[in-house]
Amino acid sequence: MNQQATASRRSRAEQETENEANRLREQVDSALAAVISRSPDEVESLRTAADRIERAARDLSDALRELARQRKTPELP
């Protein structure tokens, strides 16, 4: 089965959860890059990265809760 067919069978909540998880991964990767750089100019980047990770984690937790709610409530045919 190809990736597009699999994606079309996923619910909107499942797709949203996956998108938010990927966004959080990207934010963590960016934060790690800022940590490795050790530049004095990166202080603000570290703060910005922390804020972005907080938002992305919050968005992911909201998406997971919505997915749990959706799975708890049976879908009507």
N, CA, C, O and CB atoms as a CASP TS submission, in Angstrom:
PFRMAT TS
TARGET T0000
AUTHOR 0000-0000-0000
METHOD Language model
MODEL 1
PARENT N/A
ATOM      1  N   MET     1       0.844  -1.178   0.000  1.00  0.00           N
ATOM      2  CA  MET     1       0.000   0.000   0.000  1.00  0.00           C
ATOM      3  C   MET     1       0.889   1.241   0.000  1.00  0.00           C
ATOM      4  O   MET     1       1.860   1.314   0.753  1.00  0.00           O
ATOM      5  CB  MET     1      -0.960  -0.002   1.221  1.00  0.00           C
ATOM      6  N   ASN     2       0.557   2.206  -0.840  1.00  0.00           N
ATOM      7  CA  ASN     2       1.426   3.378  -0.900  1.00  0.00           C
ATOM      8  C   ASN     2       1.089   4.363   0.220  1.00  0.00           C
ATOM      9  O   ASN     2       0.049   4.261   0.871  1.00  0.00           O
ATOM     10  CB  ASN     2       1.301   4.067  -2.267  1.00  0.00           C
ATOM     11  N   GLN     3       1.990   5.309   0.423  1.00  0.00           N
ATOM     12  CA  GLN     3       1.875   6.245   1.534  1.00  0.00           C
ATOM     13  C   GLN     3       0.649   7.141   1.395  1.00  0.00           C
ATOM     14  O   GLN     3       0.015   7.471   2.398  1.00  0.00           O
ATOM     15  CB  GLN     3       3.128   7.096   1.632  1.00  0.00           C
ATOM     16  N   GLN     4       0.305   7.537   0.183  1.00  0.00           N
ATOM     17  CA  GLN     4      -0.846   8.404  -0.022  1.00  0.00           C
ATOM     18  C   GLN     4      -2.143   7.671   0.330  1.00  0.00           C
ATOM     19  O   GLN     4      -3.034   8.261   0.941  1.00  0.00           O
ATOM     20  CB  GLN     4      -0.889   8.901  -1.476  1.00  0.00           C
ATOM     21  N   ALA     5      -2.259   6.416  -0.041  1.00  0.00           N
ATOM     22  CA  ALA     5      -3.454   5.641   0.289  1.00  0.00           C
ATOM     23  C   ALA     5      -3.577   5.469   1.798  1.00  0.00           C
ATOM     24  O   ALA     5      -4.676   5.552   2.348  1.00  0.00           O
ATOM     25  CB  ALA     5      -3.418   4.266  -0.405  1.00  0.00           C
ATOM     26  N   THR     6      -2.458   5.231   2.464  1.00  0.00           N
ATOM     27  CA  THR     6      -2.472   5.090   3.916  1.00  0.00           C
ATOM     28  C   THR     6      -2.894   6.397   4.569  1.00  0.00           C
ATOM     29  O   THR     6      -3.687   6.396   5.510  1.00  0.00           O
ATOM     30  CB  THR     6      -1.093   4.655   4.433  1.00  0.00           C
ATOM     31  N   ALA     7      -2.367   7.509   4.076  1.00  0.00           N
ATOM     32  CA  ALA     7      -2.697   8.815   4.637  1.00  0.00           C
ATOM     33  C   ALA     7      -4.169   9.143   4.455  1.00  0.00           C
ATOM     34  O   ALA     7      -4.781   9.755   5.331  1.00  0.00           O
ATOM     35  CB  ALA     7      -1.843   9.895   3.995  1.00  0.00           C
ATOM     36  N   SER     8      -4.740   8.743   3.335  1.00  0.00           N
ATOM     37  CA  SER     8      -6.140   9.076   3.087  1.00  0.00           C
ATOM     38  C   SER     8      -7.078   8.282   3.993  1.00  0.00           C
ATOM     39  O   SER     8      -8.221   8.687   4.199  1.00  0.00           O
ATOM     40  CB  SER     8      -6.489   8.820   1.628  1.00  0.00           C
ATOM     41  N   ARG     9      -6.611   7.157   4.536  1.00  0.00           N
ATOM     42  CA  ARG     9      -7.448   6.360   5.427  1.00  0.00           C
ATOM     43  C   ARG     9      -7.338   6.814   6.874  1.00  0.00           C
ATOM     44  O   ARG     9      -8.141   6.404   7.712  1.00  0.00           O
ATOM     45  CB  ARG     9      -7.076   4.899   5.320  1.00  0.00           C
ATOM     46  N   ARG    10      -6.367   7.642   7.174  1.00  0.00           N
ATOM     47  CA  ARG    10      -6.222   8.151   8.539  1.00  0.00           C
ATOM     48  C   ARG    10      -7.226   9.266   8.767  1.00  0.00           C
ATOM     49  O   ARG    10      -7.580  10.008   7.852  1.00  0.00           O
ATOM     50  CB  ARG    10      -4.778   8.655   8.799  1.00  0.00           C
ATOM     51  N   SER    11      -7.670   9.365   9.997  1.00  0.00           N
ATOM     52  CA  SER    11      -8.608  10.432  10.342  1.00  0.00           C
ATOM     53  C   SER    11      -7.875  11.768  10.396  1.00  0.00           C
ATOM     54  O   SER    11      -6.645  11.827  10.427  1.00  0.00           O
ATOM     55  CB  SER    11      -9.303  10.139  11.696  1.00  0.00           C
ATOM     56  N   ARG    12      -8.648  12.811  10.406  1.00  0.00           N
ATOM     57  CA  ARG    12      -8.069  14.153  10.508  1.00  0.00           C
ATOM     58  C   ARG    12      -7.274  14.280  11.816  1.00  0.00           C
ATOM     59  O   ARG    12      -6.196  14.875  11.831  1.00  0.00           O
ATOM     60  CB  ARG    12      -9.184  15.240  10.439  1.00  0.00           C
ATOM     61  N   ALA    13      -7.804  13.723  12.908  1.00  0.00           N
ATOM     62  CA  ALA    13      -7.122  13.794  14.202  1.00  0.00           C
ATOM     63  C   ALA    13      -5.796  13.033  14.165  1.00  0.00           C
ATOM     64  O   ALA    13      -4.810  13.474  14.756  1.00  0.00           O
ATOM     65  CB  ALA    13      -8.025  13.232  15.314  1.00  0.00           C
ATOM     66  N   GLU    14      -5.770  11.900  13.477  1.00  0.00           N
ATOM     67  CA  GLU    14      -4.518  11.148  13.355  1.00  0.00           C
ATOM     68  C   GLU    14      -3.492  11.924  12.543  1.00  0.00           C
ATOM     69  O   GLU    14      -2.317  11.975  12.906  1.00  0.00           O
ATOM     70  CB  GLU    14      -4.773   9.780  12.708  1.00  0.00           C
ATOM     71  N   GLN    15      -3.926  12.520  11.462  1.00  0.00           N
ATOM     72  CA  GLN    15      -3.019  13.318  10.635  1.00  0.00           C
ATOM     73  C   GLN    15      -2.508  14.523  11.410  1.00  0.00           C
ATOM     74  O   GLN    15      -1.325  14.855  11.339  1.00  0.00           O
ATOM     75  CB  GLN    15      -3.721  13.776   9.347  1.00  0.00           C
ATOM     76  N   GLU    16      -3.392  15.175  12.147  1.00  0.00           N
ATOM     77  CA  GLU    16      -3.000  16.344  12.939  1.00  0.00           C
ATOM     78  C   GLU    16      -1.988  15.946  14.017  1.00  0.00           C
ATOM     79  O   GLU    16      -1.018  16.664  14.256  1.00  0.00           O
ATOM     80  CB  GLU    16      -4.243  17.001  13.587  1.00  0.00           C
ATOM     81  N   THR    17      -2.214  14.822  14.653  1.00  0.00           N
ATOM     82  CA  THR    17      -1.291  14.347  15.690  1.00  0.00           C
ATOM     83  C   THR    17       0.084  14.075  15.092  1.00  0.00           C
ATOM     84  O   THR    17       1.105  14.449  15.668  1.00  0.00           O
ATOM     85  CB  THR    17      -1.839  13.071  16.367  1.00  0.00           C
ATOM     86  N   GLU    18       0.101  13.429  13.946  1.00  0.00           N
ATOM     87  CA  GLU    18       1.387  13.154  13.291  1.00  0.00           C
ATOM     88  C   GLU    18       2.088  14.456  12.900  1.00  0.00           C
ATOM     89  O   GLU    18       3.298  14.587  13.082  1.00  0.00           O
ATOM     90  CB  GLU    18       1.180  12.269  12.042  1.00  0.00           C
ATOM     91  N   ASN    19       1.344  15.403  12.374  1.00  0.00           N
ATOM     92  CA  ASN    19       1.930  16.696  11.996  1.00  0.00           C
ATOM     93  C   ASN    19       2.527  17.408  13.207  1.00  0.00           C
ATOM     94  O   ASN    19       3.627  17.956  13.131  1.00  0.00           O
ATOM     95  CB  ASN    19       0.870  17.590  11.334  1.00  0.00           C
ATOM     96  N   GLU    20       1.801  17.398  14.318  1.00  0.00           N
ATOM     97  CA  GLU    20       2.294  18.073  15.524  1.00  0.00           C
ATOM     98  C   GLU    20       3.515  17.357  16.093  1.00  0.00           C
ATOM     99  O   GLU    20       4.433  18.010  16.590  1.00  0.00           O
ATOM    100  CB  GLU    20       1.187  18.148  16.586  1.00  0.00           C
ATOM    101  N   ALA    21       3.539  16.033  16.028  1.00  0.00           N
ATOM    102  CA  ALA    21       4.712  15.281  16.498  1.00  0.00           C
ATOM    103  C   ALA    21       5.929  15.623  15.646  1.00  0.00           C
ATOM    104  O   ALA    21       7.025  15.812  16.173  1.00  0.00           O
ATOM    105  CB  ALA    21       4.440  13.753  16.459  1.00  0.00           C
ATOM    106  N   ASN    22       5.742  15.704  14.345  1.00  0.00           N
ATOM    107  CA  ASN    22       6.850  16.058  13.454  1.00  0.00           C
ATOM    108  C   ASN    22       7.325  17.479  13.709  1.00  0.00           C
ATOM    109  O   ASN    22       8.524  17.754  13.664  1.00  0.00           O
ATOM    110  CB  ASN    22       6.431  15.902  11.990  1.00  0.00           C
ATOM    111  N   ARG    23       6.386  18.386  13.979  1.00  0.00           N
ATOM    112  CA  ARG    23       6.765  19.771  14.268  1.00  0.00           C
ATOM    113  C   ARG    23       7.581  19.838  15.552  1.00  0.00           C
ATOM    114  O   ARG    23       8.563  20.578  15.624  1.00  0.00           O
ATOM    115  CB  ARG    23       5.514  20.669  14.382  1.00  0.00           C
ATOM    116  N   LEU    24       7.185  19.073  16.564  1.00  0.00           N
ATOM    117  CA  LEU    24       7.950  19.053  17.816  1.00  0.00           C
ATOM    118  C   LEU    24       9.357  18.505  17.575  1.00  0.00           C
ATOM    119  O   LEU    24      10.328  19.040  18.109  1.00  0.00           O
ATOM    120  CB  LEU    24       7.221  18.205  18.886  1.00  0.00           C
ATOM    121  N   ARG    25       9.472  17.457  16.786  1.00  0.00           N
ATOM    122  CA  ARG    25      10.802  16.912  16.453  1.00  0.00           C
ATOM    123  C   ARG    25      11.678  17.973  15.793  1.00  0.00           C
ATOM    124  O   ARG    25      12.855  18.114  16.125  1.00  0.00           O
ATOM    125  CB  ARG    25      10.668  15.688  15.520  1.00  0.00           C
ATOM    126  N   GLU    26      11.092  18.714  14.858  1.00  0.00           N
ATOM    127  CA  GLU    26      11.849  19.763  14.168  1.00  0.00           C
ATOM    128  C   GLU    26      12.315  20.831  15.146  1.00  0.00           C
ATOM    129  O   GLU    26      13.442  21.316  15.047  1.00  0.00           O
ATOM    130  CB  GLU    26      10.999  20.401  13.061  1.00  0.00           C
ATOM    131  N   GLN    27      11.452  21.200  16.093  1.00  0.00           N
ATOM    132  CA  GLN    27      11.818  22.219  17.079  1.00  0.00           C
ATOM    133  C   GLN    27      12.934  21.716  17.985  1.00  0.00           C
ATOM    134  O   GLN    27      13.838  22.474  18.334  1.00  0.00           O
ATOM    135  CB  GLN    27      10.596  22.623  17.919  1.00  0.00           C
ATOM    136  N   VAL    28      12.878  20.457  18.363  1.00  0.00           N
ATOM    137  CA  VAL    28      13.941  19.875  19.199  1.00  0.00           C
ATOM    138  C   VAL    28      15.257  19.846  18.429  1.00  0.00           C
ATOM    139  O   VAL    28      16.306  20.173  18.984  1.00  0.00           O
ATOM    140  CB  VAL    28      13.559  18.442  19.663  1.00  0.00           C
ATOM    141  N   ASP    29      15.212  19.462  17.166  1.00  0.00           N
ATOM    142  CA  ASP    29      16.426  19.453  16.347  1.00  0.00           C
ATOM    143  C   ASP    29      17.027  20.850  16.240  1.00  0.00           C
ATOM    144  O   ASP    29      18.245  21.015  16.321  1.00  0.00           O
ATOM    145  CB  ASP    29      16.123  18.905  14.949  1.00  0.00           C
ATOM    146  N   SER    30      16.177  21.848  16.060  1.00  0.00           N
ATOM    147  CA  SER    30      16.663  23.233  15.983  1.00  0.00           C
ATOM    148  C   SER    30      17.288  23.668  17.303  1.00  0.00           C
ATOM    149  O   SER    30      18.308  24.357  17.320  1.00  0.00           O
ATOM    150  CB  SER    30      15.516  24.187  15.608  1.00  0.00           C
ATOM    151  N   ALA    31      16.674  23.263  18.399  1.00  0.00           N
ATOM    152  CA  ALA    31      17.217  23.609  19.718  1.00  0.00           C
ATOM    153  C   ALA    31      18.578  22.954  19.917  1.00  0.00           C
ATOM    154  O   ALA    31      19.503  23.584  20.429  1.00  0.00           O
ATOM    155  CB  ALA    31      16.246  23.177  20.842  1.00  0.00           C
ATOM    156  N   LEU    32      18.702  21.710  19.520  1.00  0.00           N
ATOM    157  CA  LEU    32      19.996  21.025  19.656  1.00  0.00           C
ATOM    158  C   LEU    32      21.074  21.709  18.829  1.00  0.00           C
ATOM    159  O   LEU    32      22.223  21.803  19.260  1.00  0.00           O
ATOM    160  CB  LEU    32      19.872  19.557  19.235  1.00  0.00           C
ATOM    161  N   ALA    33      20.716  22.181  17.658  1.00  0.00           N
ATOM    162  CA  ALA    33      21.681  22.907  16.827  1.00  0.00           C
ATOM    163  C   ALA    33      22.122  24.189  17.534  1.00  0.00           C
ATOM    164  O   ALA    33      23.297  24.551  17.483  1.00  0.00           O
ATOM    165  CB  ALA    33      21.072  23.238  15.438  1.00  0.00           C
ATOM    166  N   ALA    34      21.194  24.869  18.188  1.00  0.00           N
ATOM    167  CA  ALA    34      21.546  26.090  18.919  1.00  0.00           C
ATOM    168  C   ALA    34      22.450  25.765  20.107  1.00  0.00           C
ATOM    169  O   ALA    34      23.357  26.535  20.420  1.00  0.00           O
ATOM    170  CB  ALA    34      20.273  26.818  19.402  1.00  0.00           C
ATOM    171  N   VAL    35      22.217  24.650  20.760  1.00  0.00           N
ATOM    172  CA  VAL    35      23.049  24.238  21.894  1.00  0.00           C
ATOM    173  C   VAL    35      24.469  23.946  21.424  1.00  0.00           C
ATOM    174  O   VAL    35      25.435  24.349  22.073  1.00  0.00           O
ATOM    175  CB  VAL    35      22.447  22.994  22.594  1.00  0.00           C
ATOM    176  N   ILE    36      24.597  23.266  20.328  1.00  0.00           N
ATOM    177  CA  ILE    36      25.913  22.873  19.813  1.00  0.00           C
ATOM    178  C   ILE    36      26.735  24.091  19.382  1.00  0.00           C
ATOM    179  O   ILE    36      27.962  24.077  19.486  1.00  0.00           O
ATOM    180  CB  ILE    36      25.752  21.908  18.632  1.00  0.00           C
ATOM    181  N   SER    37      26.072  25.139  18.900  1.00  0.00           N
ATOM    182  CA  SER    37      26.804  26.294  18.354  1.00  0.00           C
ATOM    183  C   SER    37      27.610  27.052  19.411  1.00  0.00           C
ATOM    184  O   SER    37      28.653  27.618  19.086  1.00  0.00           O
ATOM    185  CB  SER    37      25.834  27.247  17.692  1.00  0.00           C
ATOM    186  N   ARG    38      27.161  27.078  20.647  1.00  0.00           N
ATOM    187  CA  ARG    38      27.863  27.733  21.757  1.00  0.00           C
ATOM    188  C   ARG    38      28.289  29.170  21.466  1.00  0.00           C
ATOM    189  O   ARG    38      29.300  29.636  21.992  1.00  0.00           O
ATOM    190  CB  ARG    38      29.071  26.934  22.120  1.00  0.00           C
ATOM    191  N   SER    39      27.543  29.852  20.654  1.00  0.00           N
ATOM    192  CA  SER    39      27.845  31.236  20.328  1.00  0.00           C
ATOM    193  C   SER    39      27.155  32.162  21.334  1.00  0.00           C
ATOM    194  O   SER    39      26.022  31.901  21.739  1.00  0.00           O
ATOM    195  CB  SER    39      27.402  31.567  18.880  1.00  0.00           C
ATOM    196  N   PRO    40      27.829  33.237  21.738  1.00  0.00           N
ATOM    197  CA  PRO    40      27.184  34.195  22.650  1.00  0.00           C
ATOM    198  C   PRO    40      25.917  34.798  22.039  1.00  0.00           C
ATOM    199  O   PRO    40      24.999  35.192  22.758  1.00  0.00           O
ATOM    200  CB  PRO    40      28.164  35.316  23.019  1.00  0.00           C
ATOM    201  N   ASP    41      25.877  34.865  20.723  1.00  0.00           N
ATOM    202  CA  ASP    41      24.704  35.407  20.044  1.00  0.00           C
ATOM    203  C   ASP    41      23.520  34.447  20.081  1.00  0.00           C
ATOM    204  O   ASP    41      22.396  34.823  19.747  1.00  0.00           O
ATOM    205  CB  ASP    41      25.046  35.741  18.608  1.00  0.00           C
ATOM    206  N   GLU    42      23.778  33.215  20.487  1.00  0.00           N
ATOM    207  CA  GLU    42      22.739  32.193  20.482  1.00  0.00           C
ATOM    208  C   GLU    42      21.860  32.217  21.736  1.00  0.00           C
ATOM    209  O   GLU    42      20.923  31.425  21.840  1.00  0.00           O
ATOM    210  CB  GLU    42      23.371  30.838  20.340  1.00  0.00           C
ATOM    211  N   VAL    43      22.144  33.104  22.682  1.00  0.00           N
ATOM    212  CA  VAL    43      21.348  33.150  23.915  1.00  0.00           C
ATOM    213  C   VAL    43      19.879  33.381  23.587  1.00  0.00           C
ATOM    214  O   VAL    43      19.007  32.683  24.105  1.00  0.00           O
ATOM    215  CB  VAL    43      21.864  34.259  24.859  1.00  0.00           C
ATOM    216  N   GLU    44      19.611  34.335  22.748  1.00  0.00           N
ATOM    217  CA  GLU    44      18.222  34.601  22.374  1.00  0.00           C
ATOM    218  C   GLU    44      17.639  33.437  21.575  1.00  0.00           C
ATOM    219  O   GLU    44      16.452  33.134  21.698  1.00  0.00           O
ATOM    220  CB  GLU    44      18.125  35.901  21.560  1.00  0.00           C
ATOM    221  N   SER    45      18.456  32.791  20.766  1.00  0.00           N
ATOM    222  CA  SER    45      17.992  31.624  20.017  1.00  0.00           C
ATOM    223  C   SER    45      17.585  30.496  20.953  1.00  0.00           C
ATOM    224  O   SER    45      16.619  29.781  20.687  1.00  0.00           O
ATOM    225  CB  SER    45      19.077  31.141  19.058  1.00  0.00           C
ATOM    226  N   LEU    46      18.319  30.338  22.047  1.00  0.00           N
ATOM    227  CA  LEU    46      17.970  29.301  23.019  1.00  0.00           C
ATOM    228  C   LEU    46      16.628  29.609  23.671  1.00  0.00           C
ATOM    229  O   LEU    46      15.803  28.717  23.864  1.00  0.00           O
ATOM    230  CB  LEU    46      19.066  29.173  24.090  1.00  0.00           C
ATOM    231  N   ARG    47      16.421  30.862  24.005  1.00  0.00           N
ATOM    232  CA  ARG    47      15.125  31.252  24.601  1.00  0.00           C
ATOM    233  C   ARG    47      13.982  31.051  23.615  1.00  0.00           C
ATOM    234  O   ARG    47      12.913  30.554  23.969  1.00  0.00           O
ATOM    235  CB  ARG    47      15.161  32.724  25.062  1.00  0.00           C
ATOM    236  N   THR    48      14.229  31.444  22.380  1.00  0.00           N
ATOM    237  CA  THR    48      13.220  31.268  21.335  1.00  0.00           C
ATOM    238  C   THR    48      12.922  29.793  21.120  1.00  0.00           C
ATOM    239  O   THR    48      11.766  29.402  20.957  1.00  0.00           O
ATOM    240  CB  THR    48      13.684  31.911  20.021  1.00  0.00           C
ATOM    241  N   ALA    49      13.964  28.980  21.119  1.00  0.00           N
ATOM    242  CA  ALA    49      13.790  27.540  20.950  1.00  0.00           C
ATOM    243  C   ALA    49      12.957  26.963  22.086  1.00  0.00           C
ATOM    244  O   ALA    49      12.089  26.119  21.859  1.00  0.00           O
ATOM    245  CB  ALA    49      15.152  26.836  20.880  1.00  0.00           C
ATOM    246  N   ALA    50      13.217  27.413  23.299  1.00  0.00           N
ATOM    247  CA  ALA    50      12.443  26.934  24.452  1.00  0.00           C
ATOM    248  C   ALA    50      10.967  27.284  24.295  1.00  0.00           C
ATOM    249  O   ALA    50      10.098  26.454  24.562  1.00  0.00           O
ATOM    250  CB  ALA    50      12.993  27.535  25.762  1.00  0.00           C
ATOM    251  N   ASP    51      10.686  28.501  23.867  1.00  0.00           N
ATOM    252  CA  ASP    51       9.295  28.914  23.658  1.00  0.00           C
ATOM    253  C   ASP    51       8.628  28.081  22.569  1.00  0.00           C
ATOM    254  O   ASP    51       7.479  27.665  22.714  1.00  0.00           O
ATOM    255  CB  ASP    51       9.230  30.400  23.292  1.00  0.00           C
ATOM    256  N   ARG    52       9.345  27.845  21.495  1.00  0.00           N
ATOM    257  CA  ARG    52       8.779  27.067  20.387  1.00  0.00           C
ATOM    258  C   ARG    52       8.524  25.618  20.790  1.00  0.00           C
ATOM    259  O   ARG    52       7.518  25.026  20.398  1.00  0.00           O
ATOM    260  CB  ARG    52       9.715  27.110  19.178  1.00  0.00           C
ATOM    261  N   ILE    53       9.430  25.056  21.567  1.00  0.00           N
ATOM    262  CA  ILE    53       9.235  23.679  22.034  1.00  0.00           C
ATOM    263  C   ILE    53       8.024  23.597  22.958  1.00  0.00           C
ATOM    264  O   ILE    53       7.233  22.658  22.874  1.00  0.00           O
ATOM    265  CB  ILE    53      10.497  23.165  22.762  1.00  0.00           C
ATOM    266  N   GLU    54       7.886  24.575  23.829  1.00  0.00           N
ATOM    267  CA  GLU    54       6.702  24.592  24.713  1.00  0.00           C
ATOM    268  C   GLU    54       5.409  24.633  23.910  1.00  0.00           C
ATOM    269  O   GLU    54       4.471  23.888  24.194  1.00  0.00           O
ATOM    270  CB  GLU    54       6.758  25.799  25.666  1.00  0.00           C
ATOM    271  N   ARG    55       5.362  25.499  22.917  1.00  0.00           N
ATOM    272  CA  ARG    55       4.147  25.598  22.085  1.00  0.00           C
ATOM    273  C   ARG    55       3.902  24.315  21.310  1.00  0.00           C
ATOM    274  O   ARG    55       2.772  23.830  21.246  1.00  0.00           O
ATOM    275  CB  ARG    55       4.256  26.778  21.108  1.00  0.00           C
ATOM    276  N   ALA    56       4.956  23.762  20.722  1.00  0.00           N
ATOM    277  CA  ALA    56       4.800  22.536  19.934  1.00  0.00           C
ATOM    278  C   ALA    56       4.375  21.371  20.824  1.00  0.00           C
ATOM    279  O   ALA    56       3.541  20.560  20.422  1.00  0.00           O
ATOM    280  CB  ALA    56       6.113  22.194  19.203  1.00  0.00           C
ATOM    281  N   ALA    57       4.931  21.280  22.014  1.00  0.00           N
ATOM    282  CA  ALA    57       4.548  20.205  22.939  1.00  0.00           C
ATOM    283  C   ALA    57       3.094  20.368  23.374  1.00  0.00           C
ATOM    284  O   ALA    57       2.358  19.386  23.471  1.00  0.00           O
ATOM    285  CB  ALA    57       5.476  20.193  24.178  1.00  0.00           C
ATOM    286  N   ARG    58       2.687  21.592  23.630  1.00  0.00           N
ATOM    287  CA  ARG    58       1.292  21.857  23.998  1.00  0.00           C
ATOM    288  C   ARG    58       0.356  21.496  22.857  1.00  0.00           C
ATOM    289  O   ARG    58      -0.696  20.895  23.077  1.00  0.00           O
ATOM    290  CB  ARG    58       1.104  23.331  24.386  1.00  0.00           C
ATOM    291  N   ASP    59       0.736  21.859  21.641  1.00  0.00           N
ATOM    292  CA  ASP    59      -0.086  21.524  20.477  1.00  0.00           C
ATOM    293  C   ASP    59      -0.176  20.016  20.271  1.00  0.00           C
ATOM    294  O   ASP    59      -1.236  19.494  19.928  1.00  0.00           O
ATOM    295  CB  ASP    59       0.478  22.186  19.222  1.00  0.00           C
ATOM    296  N   LEU    60       0.935  19.322  20.480  1.00  0.00           N
ATOM    297  CA  LEU    60       0.922  17.862  20.349  1.00  0.00           C
ATOM    298  C   LEU    60       0.032  17.239  21.420  1.00  0.00           C
ATOM    299  O   LEU    60      -0.743  16.330  21.121  1.00  0.00           O
ATOM    300  CB  LEU    60       2.355  17.294  20.448  1.00  0.00           C
ATOM    301  N   SER    61       0.128  17.707  22.646  1.00  0.00           N
ATOM    302  CA  SER    61      -0.709  17.129  23.700  1.00  0.00           C
ATOM    303  C   SER    61      -2.188  17.383  23.418  1.00  0.00           C
ATOM    304  O   SER    61      -3.022  16.519  23.686  1.00  0.00           O
ATOM    305  CB  SER    61      -0.324  17.711  25.074  1.00  0.00           C
ATOM    306  N   ASP    62      -2.521  18.549  22.884  1.00  0.00           N
ATOM    307  CA  ASP    62      -3.913  18.823  22.499  1.00  0.00           C
ATOM    308  C   ASP    62      -4.372  17.871  21.392  1.00  0.00           C
ATOM    309  O   ASP    62      -5.489  17.356  21.429  1.00  0.00           O
ATOM    310  CB  ASP    62      -4.065  20.289  22.033  1.00  0.00           C
ATOM    311  N   ALA    63      -3.502  17.645  20.414  1.00  0.00           N
ATOM    312  CA  ALA    63      -3.850  16.748  19.308  1.00  0.00           C
ATOM    313  C   ALA    63      -4.024  15.313  19.808  1.00  0.00           C
ATOM    314  O   ALA    63      -4.920  14.602  19.353  1.00  0.00           O
ATOM    315  CB  ALA    63      -2.767  16.801  18.209  1.00  0.00           C
ATOM    316  N   LEU    64      -3.178  14.891  20.733  1.00  0.00           N
ATOM    317  CA  LEU    64      -3.305  13.546  21.295  1.00  0.00           C
ATOM    318  C   LEU    64      -4.607  13.392  22.073  1.00  0.00           C
ATOM    319  O   LEU    64      -5.268  12.356  21.990  1.00  0.00           O
ATOM    320  CB  LEU    64      -2.114  13.235  22.202  1.00  0.00           C
ATOM    321  N   ARG    65      -4.970  14.422  22.828  1.00  0.00           N
ATOM    322  CA  ARG    65      -6.240  14.369  23.568  1.00  0.00           C
ATOM    323  C   ARG    65      -7.434  14.302  22.622  1.00  0.00           C
ATOM    324  O   ARG    65      -8.392  13.572  22.873  1.00  0.00           O
ATOM    325  CB  ARG    65      -6.374  15.589  24.488  1.00  0.00           C
ATOM    326  N   GLU    66      -7.371  15.060  21.545  1.00  0.00           N
ATOM    327  CA  GLU    66      -8.449  15.026  20.562  1.00  0.00           C
ATOM    328  C   GLU    66      -8.530  13.649  19.910  1.00  0.00           C
ATOM    329  O   GLU    66      -9.623  13.126  19.695  1.00  0.00           O
ATOM    330  CB  GLU    66      -8.242  16.114  19.492  1.00  0.00           C
ATOM    331  N   LEU    67      -7.393  13.069  19.599  1.00  0.00           N
ATOM    332  CA  LEU    67      -7.375  11.734  19.010  1.00  0.00           C
ATOM    333  C   LEU    67      -7.953  10.712  19.994  1.00  0.00           C
ATOM    334  O   LEU    67      -8.725   9.841  19.594  1.00  0.00           O
ATOM    335  CB  LEU    67      -5.936  11.339  18.605  1.00  0.00           C
ATOM    336  N   ALA    68      -7.593  10.811  21.256  1.00  0.00           N
ATOM    337  CA  ALA    68      -8.136   9.901  22.270  1.00  0.00           C
ATOM    338  C   ALA    68      -9.648  10.063  22.381  1.00  0.00           C
ATOM    339  O   ALA    68     -10.379   9.078  22.487  1.00  0.00           O
ATOM    340  CB  ALA    68      -7.473  10.156  23.640  1.00  0.00           C
ATOM    341  N   ARG    69     -10.115  11.313  22.354  1.00  0.00           N
ATOM    342  CA  ARG    69     -11.555  11.571  22.422  1.00  0.00           C
ATOM    343  C   ARG    69     -12.260  10.963  21.217  1.00  0.00           C
ATOM    344  O   ARG    69     -13.317  10.345  21.345  1.00  0.00           O
ATOM    345  CB  ARG    69     -11.835  13.086  22.495  1.00  0.00           C
ATOM    346  N   GLN    70     -11.664  11.147  20.052  1.00  0.00           N
ATOM    347  CA  GLN    70     -12.257  10.618  18.826  1.00  0.00           C
ATOM    348  C   GLN    70     -12.320   9.094  18.853  1.00  0.00           C
ATOM    349  O   GLN    70     -13.318   8.507  18.435  1.00  0.00           O
ATOM    350  CB  GLN    70     -11.463  11.085  17.608  1.00  0.00           C
ATOM    351  N   ARG    71     -11.287   8.468  19.330  1.00  0.00           N
ATOM    352  CA  ARG    71     -11.263   7.007  19.369  1.00  0.00           C
ATOM    353  C   ARG    71     -12.199   6.445  20.436  1.00  0.00           C
ATOM    354  O   ARG    71     -12.679   5.318  20.319  1.00  0.00           O
ATOM    355  CB  ARG    71      -9.847   6.518  19.621  1.00  0.00           C
ATOM    356  N   LYS    72     -12.454   7.230  21.466  1.00  0.00           N
ATOM    357  CA  LYS    72     -13.369   6.789  22.512  1.00  0.00           C
ATOM    358  C   LYS    72     -14.811   6.819  22.020  1.00  0.00           C
ATOM    359  O   LYS    72     -15.623   5.968  22.383  1.00  0.00           O
ATOM    360  CB  LYS    72     -13.218   7.664  23.759  1.00  0.00           C
ATOM    361  N   THR    73     -15.114   7.807  21.195  1.00  0.00           N
ATOM    362  CA  THR    73     -16.453   7.950  20.642  1.00  0.00           C
ATOM    363  C   THR    73     -16.525   7.222  19.323  1.00  0.00           C
ATOM    364  O   THR    73     -15.839   7.598  18.372  1.00  0.00           O
ATOM    365  CB  THR    73     -16.830   9.432  20.467  1.00  0.00           C
ATOM    366  N   PRO    74     -17.353   6.168  19.242  1.00  0.00           N
ATOM    367  CA  PRO    74     -17.424   5.424  17.978  1.00  0.00           C
ATOM    368  C   PRO    74     -17.939   6.285  16.821  1.00  0.00           C
ATOM    369  O   PRO    74     -18.837   7.112  16.980  1.00  0.00           O
ATOM    370  CB  PRO    74     -18.323   4.204  18.146  1.00  0.00           C
ATOM    371  N   GLU    75     -17.342   6.060  15.665  1.00  0.00           N
ATOM    372  CA  GLU    75     -17.776   6.798  14.475  1.00  0.00           C
ATOM    373  C   GLU    75     -19.057   6.208  13.923  1.00  0.00           C
ATOM    374  O   GLU    75     -19.256   4.993  13.952  1.00  0.00           O
ATOM    375  CB  GLU    75     -16.684   6.788  13.396  1.00  0.00           C
ATOM    376  N   LEU    76     -19.922   7.069  13.422  1.00  0.00           N
ATOM    377  CA  LEU    76     -21.144   6.621  12.780  1.00  0.00           C
ATOM    378  C   LEU    76     -20.863   6.296  11.309  1.00  0.00           C
ATOM    379  O   LEU    76     -20.102   7.009  10.656  1.00  0.00           O
ATOM    380  CB  LEU    76     -22.252   7.695  12.906  1.00  0.00           C
ATOM    381  N   PRO    77     -21.465   5.233  10.788  1.00  0.00           N
ATOM    382  CA  PRO    77     -21.205   4.882   9.387  1.00  0.00           C
ATOM    383  C   PRO    77     -21.716   5.896   8.412  1.00  0.00           C
ATOM    384  O   PRO    77     -21.562   5.723   7.203  1.00  0.00           O
ATOM    385  CB  PRO    77     -21.807   3.569   9.070  1.00  0.00           C
TER
END
